[in-house]
Amino acid sequence: MNLLYFLSPPITDFSLPLQEQLGGQVYSGWALPQVDARFPGLQEWVTGSRKDAAPDGYRAFEAKFNRRSEALSKTLLIIHVPFLALALLILHRKRKIYFVDHFVIATQYWTFLLLALMILPRVSTYTSDKLFAWGLLSSPSAVDMVWKLGTMGIIVVYLAMTLRRAYGQSWPLSAAKTVPAFVACAAAHFVYRAALFALALWLS
């Protein structure tokens, strides 16, 4: 799946452009000053208090950063796996299961998640465009939220199924453990984004 992702067009959620890295992320308050140090006045421009053009050289740097981020995203995906594996180890600490076994389960789950995120958004876009072309939608983006919620539901339900099958436990217990396990996935994604920003900035 990582190879397919490497060959496919980038998924924005895994390869945020610099503009999104500098605003709207939990670490943007740290990220923006890092770039502002290279381009003085950028912070005021991004926040809107500066009305003129972006600082000299910033646009070229932004394009370079985005290309670097896209390339790095194809190799940094593995960062997600140990976070989920650690969460599974904690959730099943009484079972005396080796960490490597949790790591295998986490790898399998992230494989599915990556496949879902490569396929479902493209199916959503294709379907929306077709329905709009046939006059059945007022806007191609009208069903985006439905698809996003559906994708999220599939990902969460599959995690519960994974826990039930891998650890041989009941549905109620698997559902209860799905919540902290999914929180670990979300935390891993924030760490991944911050690491991607820091590395792309350093190499750009």
N, CA, C and O of each residue as an XYZ file, in Angstrom:
816
protein
N       0.827     -1.208      0.000
C       0.000      0.000      0.000
C       0.863      1.260      0.000
O       0.517      2.276     -0.604
N       2.000      1.160      0.700
C       2.913      2.311      0.705
C       3.459      2.555     -0.700
O       3.642      3.701     -1.112
N       3.720      1.463     -1.435
C       4.187      1.591     -2.818
C       3.104      2.221     -3.691
O       3.398      3.086     -4.515
N       1.856      1.792     -3.514
C       0.756      2.383     -4.282
C       0.617      3.865     -3.961
O       0.394      4.682     -4.854
N       0.750      4.208     -2.679
C       0.693      5.617     -2.295
C       1.845      6.395     -2.924
O       1.677      7.539     -3.346
N       3.018      5.762     -2.982
C       4.189      6.398     -3.588
C       3.930      6.727     -5.057
O       4.388      7.751     -5.563
N       3.190      5.849     -5.735
C       2.939      6.023     -7.167
C       1.703      6.861     -7.459
O       1.533      7.351     -8.575
N       0.839      7.028     -6.460
C      -0.416      7.731     -6.698
C      -0.252      9.224     -6.446
O       0.729      9.647     -5.834
N      -1.213     10.027     -6.915
C      -1.192     11.463     -6.561
C      -1.250     11.614     -5.051
O      -1.866     10.787     -4.379
N      -0.623     12.651     -4.498
C      -0.562     12.789     -3.043
C      -1.929     13.005     -2.414
O      -2.819     13.599     -3.022
N      -2.084     12.517     -1.196
C      -3.279     12.755     -0.403
C      -2.987     13.953      0.491
O      -2.069     13.910      1.310
N      -3.759     15.013      0.338
C      -3.466     16.260      1.050
C      -3.372     16.048      2.553
O      -2.565     16.699      3.217
N      -4.175     15.155      3.095
C      -4.170     14.938      4.535
C      -2.827     14.405      5.027
O      -2.471     14.589      6.191
N      -2.086     13.748      4.145
C      -0.781     13.221      4.510
C       0.359     14.097      4.007
O       1.512     13.876      4.380
N       0.066     15.070      3.182
C       1.098     15.954      2.639
C       0.561     17.378      2.607
O       0.250     17.914      1.543
N       0.455     17.981      3.782
C      -0.129     19.317      3.871
C       0.762     20.342      3.177
O       1.973     20.350      3.399
N       0.187     21.208      2.339
C       0.970     22.316      1.783
C       1.376     23.276      2.888
O       0.774     23.291      3.961
N       2.387     24.066      2.626
C       2.933     24.963      3.649
C       1.870     25.907      4.202
O       1.859     26.190      5.400
N       0.984     26.393      3.348
C      -0.055     27.322      3.797
C      -0.909     26.712      4.905
O      -1.270     27.399      5.861
N      -1.232     25.428      4.781
C      -2.043     24.770      5.805
C      -1.215     24.416      7.036
O      -1.747     24.333      8.143
N       0.086     24.208      6.845
C       0.949     23.921      7.987
C       1.070     25.142      8.905
O       1.209     25.011     10.121
N       1.015     26.330      8.295
C       1.225     27.559      9.061
C      -0.035     28.075      9.738
O       0.025     29.033     10.509
N      -1.167     27.456      9.462
C      -2.424     27.885     10.072
C      -3.394     26.736     10.213
O      -3.569     25.953      9.280
N      -4.028     26.624     11.370
C      -5.046     25.593     11.558
C      -4.552     24.311     12.194
O      -5.364     23.446     12.520
N      -3.233     24.154     12.385
C      -2.701     22.969     13.042
C      -2.412     23.292     14.508
O      -2.205     24.450     14.871
N      -2.400     22.265     15.334
C      -2.174     22.492     16.757
C      -0.771     23.041     17.025
O      -0.527     23.660     18.061
N       0.141     22.810     16.090
C       1.521     23.270     16.259
C       1.842     24.484     15.389
O       3.003     24.882     15.297
N       0.831     25.081     14.749
C       1.074     26.209     13.845
C       1.682     27.401     14.582
O       2.448     28.170     14.001
N       1.339     27.552     15.865
C       1.919     28.636     16.651
C       3.423     28.506     16.791
O       4.119     29.499     17.006
N       3.929     27.283     16.671
C       5.377     27.049     16.679
C       5.944     27.098     15.265
O       7.048     27.601     15.053
N       5.189     26.575     14.295
C       5.688     26.461     12.928
C       5.855     27.818     12.247
O       6.849     28.052     11.559
N       4.888     28.704     12.437
C       4.916     29.995     11.739
C       6.160     30.813     12.069
O       6.779     31.351     11.150
N       6.556     30.933     13.333
C       7.787     31.688     13.615
C       9.041     31.073     12.994
O      10.002     31.785     12.705
N       9.037     29.737     12.786
C      10.195     29.091     12.169
C      10.400     29.584     10.742
O      11.529     29.816     10.312
N       9.296     29.742     10.013
C       9.399     30.231      8.641
C       9.572     31.742      8.622
O      10.262     32.286      7.759
N       8.948     32.411      9.570
C       9.082     33.873      9.665
C      10.541     34.279      9.897
O      10.970     35.353      9.474
N      11.297     33.408     10.573
C      12.715     33.704     10.806
C      13.482     33.787      9.483
O      14.480     34.500      9.379
N      13.005     33.048      8.475
C      13.648     33.091      7.159
C      13.114     34.230      6.309
O      13.831     34.803      5.488
N      11.847     34.549      6.517
C      11.193     35.593      5.721
C      10.514     36.573      6.670
O       9.313     36.466      6.918
N      11.268     37.519      7.197
C      10.703     38.480      8.162
C       9.458     39.179      7.606
O       9.438     39.626      6.459
N       8.450     39.261      8.425
C       7.191     39.874      8.018
C       6.159     38.868      7.561
O       5.009     39.225      7.310
N       6.566     37.597      7.450
C       5.631     36.566      6.984
C       4.496     36.369      7.981
O       3.345     36.185      7.585
N       4.815     36.405      9.266
C       3.789     36.173     10.283
C       2.667     37.201     10.181
O       1.491     36.854     10.284
N       3.029     38.458      9.982
C       2.012     39.501      9.834
C       1.218     39.308      8.546
O       0.019     39.582      8.504
N       1.882     38.841      7.505
C       1.195     38.632      6.221
C       0.211     37.463      6.306
O      -0.898     37.538      5.779
N       0.625     36.388      6.973
C      -0.232     35.212      7.103
C      -1.450     35.526      7.965
O      -2.556     35.087      7.654
N      -1.260     36.277      9.039
C      -2.369     36.591      9.945
C      -3.268     37.699      9.413
O      -4.331     37.956      9.979
N      -2.857     38.358      8.334
C      -3.698     39.359      7.693
C      -3.454     40.778      8.131
O      -4.092     41.701      7.625
N      -2.534     40.975      9.072
C      -2.264     42.343      9.506
C      -1.378     43.101      8.520
O      -1.262     44.325      8.583
N      -0.768     42.366      7.628
C       0.033     42.986      6.582
C      -0.681     42.790      5.257
O      -0.951     41.652      4.872
N      -0.997     43.873      4.544
C      -1.860     43.805      3.369
C      -1.099     43.742      2.044
O      -1.710     43.490      1.006
N       0.208     43.963      2.050
C       0.945     43.937      0.789
C       1.291     42.504      0.413
O       0.776     41.558      1.011
N       2.164     42.343     -0.580
C       2.506     41.017     -1.083
C       3.333     40.238     -0.059
O       3.845     40.803      0.907
N       3.450     38.934     -0.289
C       4.253     38.080      0.583
C       5.713     38.517      0.524
O       6.138     39.092     -0.479
N       6.479     38.262      1.564
C       7.898     38.637      1.564
C       8.633     38.067      0.355
O       8.274     37.010     -0.165
N       9.659     38.776     -0.080
C      10.428     38.362     -1.249
C      10.996     36.956     -1.055
O      11.568     36.633     -0.014
N      10.820     36.138     -2.080
C      11.366     34.789     -2.067
C      10.482     33.760     -1.422
O      10.753     32.563     -1.522
N       9.407     34.203     -0.748
C       8.575     33.244     -0.029
C       7.836     32.305     -0.972
O       7.756     31.106     -0.704
N       7.299     32.820     -2.065
C       6.514     31.990     -2.981
C       7.361     30.870     -3.572
O       6.899     29.736     -3.696
N       8.603     31.188     -3.936
C       9.500     30.162     -4.475
C       9.817     29.120     -3.405
O       9.874     27.922     -3.683
N      10.020     29.596     -2.183
C      10.284     28.680     -1.072
C       9.070     27.796     -0.804
O       9.217     26.602     -0.540
N       7.878     28.372     -0.872
C       6.648     27.613     -0.630
C       6.506     26.473     -1.636
O       6.164     25.351     -1.264
N       6.770     26.764     -2.911
C       6.673     25.729     -3.939
C       7.691     24.619     -3.687
O       7.378     23.438     -3.839
N       8.905     25.001     -3.304
C       9.944     24.012     -3.009
C       9.569     23.174     -1.791
O       9.746     21.956     -1.788
N       9.051     23.834     -0.756
C       8.634     23.127      0.458
C       7.544     22.113      0.136
O       7.600     20.979      0.613
N       6.558     22.498     -0.661
C       5.446     21.599     -0.980
C       5.925     20.371     -1.750
O       5.438     19.264     -1.520
N       6.868     20.560     -2.654
C       7.421     19.411     -3.384
C       8.184     18.501     -2.427
O       8.079     17.277     -2.508
N       8.945     19.100     -1.530
C       9.716     18.317     -0.570
C       8.788     17.563      0.381
O       9.028     16.399      0.700
N       7.742     18.225      0.826
C       6.790     17.607      1.742
C       6.099     16.414      1.083
O       5.903     15.375      1.711
N       5.738     16.574     -0.177
C       5.079     15.477     -0.908
C       5.996     14.266     -1.000
O       5.556     13.132     -0.808
N       7.274     14.507     -1.295
C       8.229     13.395     -1.406
C       8.455     12.728     -0.048
O       8.498     11.501      0.042
N       8.599     13.526      0.996
C       8.864     12.976      2.325
C       7.663     12.209      2.879
O       7.823     11.236      3.617
N       6.463     12.657      2.516
C       5.268     11.996      3.047
C       5.205     10.536      2.642
O       4.601      9.722      3.340
N       5.816     10.200      1.534
C       5.764      8.829      1.023
C       6.678      7.885      1.799
O       6.578      6.666      1.663
N       7.571      8.453      2.616
C       8.478      7.613      3.399
C       8.257      7.740      4.907
O       8.712      6.886      5.668
N       7.570      8.785      5.345
C       7.365      9.005      6.780
C       6.080      8.383      7.318
O       5.795      8.486      8.511
N       5.305      7.741      6.449
C       4.029      7.173      6.894
C       4.203      6.170      8.030
O       3.302      5.997      8.852
N       5.352      5.514      8.077
C       5.580      4.486      9.084
C       5.522      5.054     10.498
O       5.362      4.303     11.461
N       5.651      6.384     10.631
C       5.593      7.015     11.953
C       4.280      6.673     12.668
O       4.245      6.562     13.894
N       3.209      6.508     11.896
C       1.904      6.241     12.506
C       1.868      4.906     13.257
O       1.205      4.785     14.287
N       2.572      3.924     12.743
C       2.404      2.548     13.224
C       2.824      2.350     14.681
O       2.036      1.796     15.447
N       4.024      2.771     15.111
C       4.401      2.508     16.509
C       3.494      3.162     17.544
O       3.367      2.648     18.655
N       2.859      4.287     17.204
C       1.940      4.929     18.149
C       0.743      4.028     18.422
O       0.358      3.829     19.574
N       0.154      3.481     17.355
C      -0.978      2.575     17.539
C      -0.514      1.296     18.228
O      -1.222      0.763     19.082
N       0.656      0.805     17.869
C       1.175     -0.414     18.497
C       1.371     -0.215     19.999
O       1.068     -1.107     20.791
N       1.875      0.950     20.388
C       2.058      1.245     21.811
C       0.710      1.312     22.528
O       0.569      0.823     23.649
N      -0.274      1.918     21.875
C      -1.616      1.980     22.472
C      -2.190      0.578     22.646
O      -2.810      0.282     23.668
N      -1.986     -0.286     21.653
C      -2.478     -1.666     21.750
C      -1.758     -2.429     22.863
O      -2.358     -3.247     23.560
N      -0.468     -2.149     23.015
C       0.286     -2.785     24.098
C      -0.280     -2.387     25.464
O      -0.416     -3.227     26.354
N      -0.605     -1.114     25.620
C      -1.149     -0.626     26.889
C      -2.547     -1.199     27.129
O      -2.878     -1.606     28.243
N      -3.366     -1.227     26.068
C      -4.741     -1.717     26.205
C      -4.799     -3.207     26.512
O      -5.772     -3.685     27.096
N      -3.756     -3.947     26.117
C      -3.745     -5.398     26.319
C      -2.544     -5.816     27.170
O      -1.976     -6.890     26.973
N      -2.170     -4.963     28.110
C      -0.959     -5.197     28.887
C      -1.045     -6.463     29.747
O      -0.015     -7.043     30.092
N      -2.253     -6.892     30.093
C      -2.403     -8.088     30.923
C      -2.311     -9.378     30.105
O      -2.240    -10.471     30.666
N      -2.313     -9.243     28.775
C      -2.300    -10.428     27.918
C      -0.891    -10.977     27.679
O      -0.740    -12.081     27.155
N       0.137    -10.217     28.057
C       1.531    -10.635     27.876
C       1.833    -10.972     26.412
O       2.396    -12.020     26.098
N       1.443    -10.059     25.540
C       1.699    -10.205     24.107
C       2.906     -9.343     23.751
O       3.030     -8.217     24.233
N       3.788     -9.862     22.916
C       4.983     -9.122     22.526
C       4.623     -7.858     21.751
O       3.630     -7.815     21.025
N       5.455     -6.831     21.922
C       5.225     -5.572     21.210
C       5.235     -5.778     19.700
O       4.484     -5.119     18.981
N       6.076     -6.681     19.215
C       6.165     -6.906     17.770
C       4.833     -7.404     17.212
O       4.485     -7.108     16.068
N       4.086     -8.163     18.026
C       2.774     -8.638     17.574
C       1.790     -7.475     17.453
O       1.013     -7.411     16.501
N       1.825     -6.566     18.412
C       0.998     -5.364     18.323
C       1.414     -4.532     17.105
O       0.576     -3.935     16.429
N       2.706     -4.508     16.844
C       3.223     -3.742     15.701
C       2.691     -4.311     14.389
O       2.343     -3.557     13.481
N       2.629     -5.629     14.286
C       2.097     -6.275     13.082
C       0.622     -5.917     12.897
O       0.189     -5.599     11.789
N      -0.150     -5.970     13.991
C      -1.573     -5.628     13.927
C      -1.758     -4.165     13.523
O      -2.618     -3.840     12.704
N      -0.937     -3.284     14.113
C      -1.015     -1.861     13.780
C      -0.652     -1.618     12.320
O      -1.269     -0.785     11.655
N       0.338     -2.335     11.825
C       0.740     -2.196     10.416
C      -0.393     -2.626      9.492
O      -0.665     -1.978      8.481
N      -1.044     -3.720      9.848
C      -2.156     -4.206      9.028
C      -3.297     -3.200      9.016
O      -3.909     -2.965      7.974
N      -3.588     -2.601     10.175
C      -4.680     -1.625     10.227
C      -4.354     -0.387      9.410
O      -5.202      0.103      8.665
N      -3.129      0.128      9.539
C      -2.759      1.318      8.778
C      -2.696      1.034      7.277
O      -2.882      1.937      6.461
N      -2.435     -0.214      6.923
C      -2.492     -0.598      5.513
C      -3.901     -0.399      4.979
O      -4.099      0.188      3.915
N      -4.881     -0.896      5.732
C      -6.275     -0.709      5.328
C      -6.644      0.763      5.290
O      -7.277      1.226      4.341
N      -6.243      1.509      6.339
C      -6.585      2.918      6.416
C      -6.017      3.691      5.222
O      -6.700      4.530      4.636
N      -4.775      3.402      4.874
C      -4.147      4.087      3.744
C      -4.865      3.750      2.443
O      -5.086      4.622      1.603
N      -5.228      2.478      2.283
C      -5.960      2.072      1.083
C      -7.309      2.784      1.008
O      -7.709      3.260     -0.055
N      -8.008      2.853      2.145
C      -9.305      3.526      2.171
C      -9.170      4.995      1.799
O      -9.997      5.526      1.058
N      -8.132      5.655      2.308
C      -7.948      7.080      2.032
C      -7.454      7.339      0.611
O      -7.580      8.455      0.108
N      -6.900      6.333     -0.034
C      -6.516      6.489     -1.435
C      -7.706      6.292     -2.371
O      -7.768      6.900     -3.440
N      -8.646      5.444     -1.967
C      -9.746      5.077     -2.864
C     -11.003      5.907     -2.615
O     -11.552      6.487     -3.552
N     -11.464      5.971     -1.370
C     -12.771      6.560     -1.086
C     -12.895      8.035     -1.484
O     -13.917      8.404     -2.063
N     -11.898      8.906     -1.201
C     -12.048     10.297     -1.640
C     -12.142     10.439     -3.158
O     -12.851     11.314     -3.656
N     -11.437      9.590     -3.891
C     -11.499      9.656     -5.358
C     -12.842      9.161     -5.874
O     -13.373      9.686     -6.852
N     -13.392      8.137     -5.203
C     -14.738      7.675     -5.548
C     -15.746      8.781     -5.259
O     -16.671      9.008     -6.038
N     -15.558      9.470     -4.130
C     -16.443     10.575     -3.765
C     -16.416     11.680     -4.814
O     -17.463     12.158     -5.251
N     -15.220     12.077     -5.210
C     -15.083     13.150     -6.201
C     -15.701     12.750     -7.532
O     -16.422     13.534     -8.149
N     -15.418     11.533     -7.974
C     -15.950     11.051     -9.255
C     -17.479     10.998     -9.214
O     -18.152     11.435    -10.148
N     -18.017     10.455     -8.113
C     -19.477     10.335     -7.991
C     -20.137     11.709     -7.958
O     -21.138     11.938     -8.639
N     -19.578     12.622     -7.167
C     -20.147     13.965     -7.042
C     -20.133     14.689     -8.381
O     -21.114     15.331     -8.755
N     -19.017     14.586     -9.102
C     -18.913     15.248    -10.402
C     -19.931     14.702    -11.392
O     -20.530     15.458    -12.158
N     -20.125     13.384    -11.373
C     -21.090     12.773    -12.293
C     -22.517     13.200    -11.953
O     -23.292     13.547    -12.844
N     -22.861     13.174    -10.667
C     -24.209     13.571    -10.255
C     -24.468     15.044    -10.575
O     -25.581     15.420    -10.940
N     -23.434     15.870    -10.434
C     -23.556     17.290    -10.772
C     -23.749     17.460    -12.276
O     -24.565     18.271    -12.714
N     -22.998     16.696    -13.061
C     -23.116     16.780    -14.517
C     -24.494     16.328    -14.988
O     -25.003     16.829    -15.991
N     -25.091     15.398    -14.278
C     -26.427     14.907    -14.655
C     -27.545     15.776    -14.076
O     -28.725     15.495    -14.284
N     -27.174     16.822    -13.358
C     -28.158     17.733    -12.801
C     -28.834     17.240    -11.538
O     -29.886     17.754    -11.157
N     -28.239     16.238    -10.878
C     -28.833     15.688     -9.663
C     -28.285     16.330     -8.395
O     -28.787     16.077     -7.300
N     -27.250     17.167     -8.544
C     -26.679     17.885     -7.413
C     -26.570     19.360     -7.765
O     -26.324     19.721     -8.916
N     -26.756     20.208     -6.757
C     -26.603     21.642     -6.988
C     -25.138     22.053     -7.027
O     -24.782     23.072     -7.619
N     -24.299     21.251     -6.393
C     -22.864     21.527     -6.351
C     -22.117     20.213     -6.181
O     -22.587     19.333     -5.460
N     -20.952     20.056     -6.835
C     -20.180     18.810     -6.676
C     -19.762     18.549     -5.240
O     -19.520     17.402     -4.865
N     -19.673     19.607     -4.426
C     -19.230     19.432     -3.038
C     -20.389     19.184     -2.077
O     -20.191     19.114     -0.864
N     -21.604     19.052     -2.624
C     -22.780     18.931     -1.762
C     -22.768     17.664     -0.915
O     -23.341     17.649      0.174
N     -22.130     16.610     -1.393
C     -22.129     15.349     -0.639
C     -20.775     15.064     -0.010
O     -20.542     13.952      0.465
N     -19.882     16.038      0.006
C     -18.551     15.820      0.570
C     -18.611     15.408      2.031
O     -17.901     14.495      2.452
N     -19.457     16.079      2.804
C     -19.541     15.761      4.228
C     -20.064     14.353      4.449
O     -19.618     13.657      5.362
N     -21.007     13.930      3.619
C     -21.539     12.571      3.737
C     -20.430     11.557      3.502
O     -20.302     10.579      4.239
N     -19.624     11.800      2.462
C     -18.514     10.891      2.151
C     -17.480     10.906      3.259
O     -16.954      9.855      3.626
N     -17.181     12.078      3.799
C     -16.187     12.166      4.867
C     -16.641     11.407      6.105
O     -15.867     10.665      6.708
N     -17.911     11.601      6.480
C     -18.446     10.878      7.633
C     -18.490      9.377      7.366
O     -18.213      8.572      8.255
N     -18.842      9.005      6.128
C     -18.862      7.595      5.763
C     -17.481      6.976      5.829
O     -17.316      5.863      6.327
N     -16.482      7.700      5.323
C     -15.100      7.216      5.381
C     -14.645      7.051      6.826
O     -14.036      6.043      7.184
N     -14.946      8.047      7.652
C     -14.588      7.966      9.067
C     -15.254      6.764      9.728
O     -14.631      6.055     10.517
N     -16.522      6.542      9.400
C     -17.239      5.404      9.970
C     -16.605      4.080      9.579
O     -16.457      3.188     10.415
N     -16.231      3.948      8.312
C     -15.597      2.716      7.837
C     -14.279      2.467      8.562
O     -13.982      1.341      8.961
N     -13.495      3.528      8.728
C     -12.189      3.406      9.382
C     -12.338      2.989     10.844
O     -11.585      2.148     11.334
N     -13.308      3.580     11.533
C     -13.513      3.270     12.950
C     -14.064      1.851     13.117
O     -13.599      1.099     13.973
N     -15.047      1.492     12.304
C     -15.640      0.154     12.401
C     -14.596     -0.915     12.089
O     -14.559     -1.962     12.735
N     -13.752     -0.645     11.099
C     -12.718     -1.627     10.753
C     -11.719     -1.787     11.892
O     -11.200     -2.882     12.110
N     -11.443     -0.707     12.620
C     -10.548     -0.810     13.771
C     -11.166     -1.712     14.839
O     -10.476     -2.544     15.427
N     -12.457     -1.547     15.087
C     -13.133     -2.416     16.052
C     -13.099     -3.874     15.596
O     -12.887     -4.776     16.406
N     -13.308     -4.102     14.297
C     -13.246     -5.458     13.757
C     -11.839     -6.044     13.899
O     -11.671     -7.226     14.201
N     -10.838     -5.196     13.675
C      -9.449     -5.641     13.809
C      -9.145     -6.076     15.241
O      -8.542     -7.126     15.463
N      -9.568     -5.259     16.215
C      -9.310     -5.587     17.610
C     -10.031     -6.872     18.013
O      -9.477     -7.705     18.731
N     -11.254     -7.023     17.551
C     -12.017     -8.219     17.917
C     -11.361     -9.479     17.346
O     -11.215    -10.482     18.045
N     -10.969     -9.416     16.079
C     -10.414    -10.606     15.429
C      -8.984    -10.899     15.923
O      -8.638    -12.049     16.190
N      -8.158     -9.843     16.039
C      -6.757    -10.049     16.401
C      -6.584    -10.523     17.839
O      -5.705    -11.334     18.132
N      -7.441    -10.003     18.750
C      -7.271    -10.323     20.172
C      -8.332    -11.283     20.704
O      -8.329    -11.622     21.887
N      -9.241    -11.721     19.830
C     -10.232    -12.707     20.220
C     -11.091    -12.264     21.382
O     -11.316    -13.034     22.316
N     -11.578    -11.028     21.339
C     -12.381    -10.499     22.437
C     -13.788    -10.158     21.967
O     -14.065    -10.178     20.768
N     -14.666     -9.849     22.893
C     -16.072     -9.597     22.565
C     -16.243     -8.271     21.832
O     -15.357     -7.416     21.845
N     -17.406     -8.116     21.190
C     -17.707     -6.861     20.499
C     -17.749     -5.676     21.460
O     -17.156     -4.641     21.155
N     -18.429     -5.781     22.619
C     -18.453     -4.633     23.535
C     -17.053     -4.214     23.994
O     -16.748     -3.023     24.059
N     -16.210     -5.191     24.309
C     -14.853     -4.867     24.744
C     -14.051     -4.267     23.598
O     -13.287     -3.322     23.793
N     -14.227     -4.815     22.410
C     -13.517     -4.282     21.235
C     -13.958     -2.858     20.942
O     -13.135     -2.004     20.613
N     -15.262     -2.601     21.062
C     -15.774     -1.249     20.809
C     -15.223     -0.269     21.841
O     -14.877      0.862     21.499
N     -15.139     -0.696     23.104
C     -14.620      0.177     24.155
C     -13.149      0.506     23.909
O     -12.724      1.641     24.125
N     -12.384     -0.460     23.467
C     -10.958     -0.245     23.223
C     -10.698      0.499     21.915
O      -9.609      1.033     21.706
N     -11.690      0.533     21.045
C     -11.536      1.241     19.776
C     -11.347      2.742     20.010
O     -10.593      3.394     19.288
N     -12.028      3.284     21.013
C     -11.952      4.734     21.273
C     -10.526      5.177     21.594
O     -10.005      6.054     20.905
N      -9.864      4.602     22.623
C      -8.488      5.035     22.892
C      -7.523      4.672     21.766
O      -6.555      5.394     21.526
N      -7.776      3.570     21.080
C      -6.904      3.188     19.970
C      -7.000      4.207     18.834
O      -5.993      4.552     18.216
N      -8.209      4.683     18.565
C      -8.381      5.680     17.511
C      -7.793      7.018     17.936
O      -7.248      7.746     17.107
N      -7.895      7.348     19.214
C      -7.256      8.568     19.725
C      -5.751      8.494     19.507
O      -5.121      9.494     19.161
N      -5.177      7.323     19.706
C      -3.743      7.136     19.457
C      -3.412      7.346     17.987
O      -2.371      7.912     17.654
N      -4.303      6.886     17.105
C      -4.107      7.107     15.660
C      -4.117      8.598     15.347
O      -3.284      9.080     14.579
N      -5.060      9.329     15.942
C      -5.152     10.770     15.711
C      -3.916     11.483     16.252
O      -3.382     12.381     15.600
N      -3.460     11.090     17.435
C      -2.258     11.695     18.011
C      -1.050     11.428     17.130
O      -0.215     12.310     16.926
N      -0.957     10.215     16.609
C       0.152      9.868     15.720
C       0.137     10.730     14.476
O       1.190     11.097     13.955
N      -1.062     11.057     13.994
C      -1.173     11.862     12.780
C      -0.682     13.287     13.018
O      -0.050     13.881     12.144
N      -0.969     13.835     14.190
C      -0.477     15.176     14.512
C       1.045     15.187     14.643
O       1.709     16.121     14.193
N       1.588     14.139     15.264
C       3.047     14.028     15.381
C       3.666     13.894     13.998
O       4.691     14.507     13.702
N       3.029     13.082     13.153
C       3.511     12.894     11.777
C       3.531     14.220     11.017
O       4.510     14.533     10.339
N       2.466     14.989     11.129
C       2.403     16.272     10.414
C       3.483     17.231     10.901
O       4.130     17.907     10.100
N       3.675     17.287     12.216
C       4.705     18.168     12.765
C       6.096     17.722     12.323
O       6.934     18.554     11.975
N       6.344     16.412     12.336
C       7.636     15.887     11.897
C       7.851     16.156     10.412
O       8.958     16.484      9.985
N       6.789     16.015      9.633
C       6.875     16.283      8.201
C       7.215     17.748      7.951
O       8.045     18.056      7.096
N       6.580     18.647      8.688
C       6.877     20.068      8.550
C       8.334     20.353      8.892
O       9.039     21.017      8.131
N       8.787     19.843     10.054
C      10.143     20.135     10.521
C      11.186     19.619      9.534
O      12.165     20.307      9.244
N      10.976     18.409      9.019
C      11.953     17.829      8.105
C      11.943     18.517      6.756
O      12.999     18.769      6.175
N      10.735     18.827      6.244
C      10.643     19.530      4.961
C      11.252     20.927      5.060
O      11.894     21.400      4.122
N      11.045     21.585      6.208
C      11.632     22.921      6.406
C      13.145     22.841      6.440
O      13.832     23.669      5.842
N      13.661     21.852      7.136
C      15.100     21.694      7.265
C      15.771     21.407      5.920
O      16.887     21.858      5.664
N      15.076     20.651      5.066
C      15.657     20.248      3.782
C      15.347     21.222      2.647
O      15.839     21.039      1.534
N      14.549     22.241      2.905
C      14.154     23.168      1.840
C      15.022     24.438      1.846
O      14.825     25.325      1.015
